[in-house]
Amino acid sequence: MPVNQKHPIEGVLFDWDGTLLDSFDADSSAYLAMFREMGIPWGLDELARHYSPNWYNVYRAAKLPRVRWDAANLAWRKQYAEHEPKLVAGARRVLARVRHHHRLGLVTSGDRDRVTSQLRYFRLTRLFASRVCGDDTSRKKPHPAPLRLALKQMRLDPGACVYVGDSSQDLEMARRAGVRAIAVLGRFPTEKGLRAARPEFLLDSITELPGILDHLRRA
């Protein structure tokens, strides 16, 4: 679906992990602990080469049998719970500023229980008009289904929205849904894929987003 660049921007939808939540330490530690428990001889280098927001793609790359995926999920969650992720620096201020001009949505691969708990902890739940999590659609990123569901819930036209994420899968999902894509460099090993995907805007920090949105409003 072609992106209609003549619409004023009404909605700004975000990825969660790596874009608004600095979860790299918790996420990578959870993966390494899970690999050990599953008997997979992987470290950070292997995780970096095969990292995907869809953790089942990581399992496939590691040749983990499907019958062990539920056990891997439990091992990952157990270790993740030992950490306390923080918001990306400046994320709260950015959200507060952006919501003055735009409706906000969240589209993440994270499971609903975890993301809901984190949003409540950071007192961000009410900021988002829609919150679509990884278990809300049968098809995952980069399929456009999760983003389309959020747009339907928000009653917004794709051409009047942007999606902000930190992986090439985020960008592909946005484009397939007809939504403009903005990429943010983060701590996850996704920079190479982001640059190769050639986003409309590539930000070094989420704090640059309000300026970009101001530019789009004036364009």
Disulfide bonds with the S-S distance in Angstrom:
none
